Amino acid sequence: MLETRNLTKSFGPIQVTKGVSLKLEKGERRVILGPNGAGKTTLFNQLVGEITPNSGTIHLDGADVTGLRVADRARRGLSRSYQKNTLFDGLTIRENLGLAAAVALGKGQGLWSDPLQSPEVRETVREVAAQVDLAPYLDARVDAVSYGIRRQLEVGIALATRPKVILHRTGHGSGLRRGRHHHRPELRRGGLRRVARGRQGQPASEGHLFGGVGRCST
């Protein structure tokens, strides 16, 4: 699904990624761990096309996408969530998910159309909300919910685009929380569930790569 071959990136004399080769197969999850400043964000930015590697190649579903723009990689099925929330705060969770689904489905292109009224969009929103435990919050404004719910929404938005691969970026202490545990996302058989994890042994930061997500299904 996603492969890098000898990926290298330098900023002046500082080499951030050096000959990175990895392969993510369908149905697999890879976790990239490391302290802050180790180069995880730089690697992710190369994978999605935000920065260009000095050498090496990136392949998505068998095709070389090294020279493609971010939008072109997204159309081919590469989706990403960010360490910092990038949401429409003034809209509801339903509307945020609906807009992502509408773009993926090609709905709402007309000037006067309302993509959220599309049955396909509404069904995708329902499926994704169930996957990431957001069904009780669909009509809540994003700026009125907790940070943990916002992080779940970011994963939901990525899922709503029906990606082949998801890159999910977290930071120290930024896992989804409930009670005394941290939670991190895990994709199993096309669905998302949360895995509780105690506070001890939390890495400085982590990045998750999920392969073969496919269509959302509950």
C-alpha positions, 0 to 999 in steps of 0.5 A: 500500500505504502512504501519508501525506498532510501528516503533522505532529507537534509536541511542544510548540513542537518540530515533529518531522514537518512535512507529510510525504507519502509513498507506498509501492507494492506491491513497493517499498522506501523508505529513510528516512535522517537523523541521530539526532534527525531524527524517523524514529522519530516518523514510524514511531510515527505510521505504526504508531499508537503516537502520533497525528499533530496533522494529516494522514492515514495510509492502508493499502491504500487505507483511512484508518487514522489513528484505528486502534490499533496492534493494528488496524493490525497485523491489517490487515497493517502490521508493524514491527521495532524498533531495540531487540530485542523478543524472548522471550530464554528461548525458541528461535528456532523458538518465537519464529517459531512464536508470531508465525505462530500469532497470524497464523494464528489458531492456539493459541487453546485453553487446552491447545493447542500452536500449534507442533504445527500443520502450518501454523505449522511450515511458516511457520516453515520458510519464514521461517527459510529466507528470513532464513538462520535455519534453522541456528539454529532450536533455539538459545535467543535469549539464546545467539545473536549480536546480528546473528542477533537482528536477523534474527529480528526481521525473521523475526517480522515476516514470519511475521505475513504482513504487507502492509507491513513497517517495519524500523528500524535504527540506526548500526552496527546493521545485520546483520554478517558479516565486514567488512561490514554487512548490511541486509534487502531484500525481493524478490518476497516473499523476504528477502535481505541486501545487503552494504555496506562500512563507509564511508558508513554513515548515522547511522541508517535506516528501511526500508519494504517494500510488498506483502510478501504470503505468505512463499515460498522 
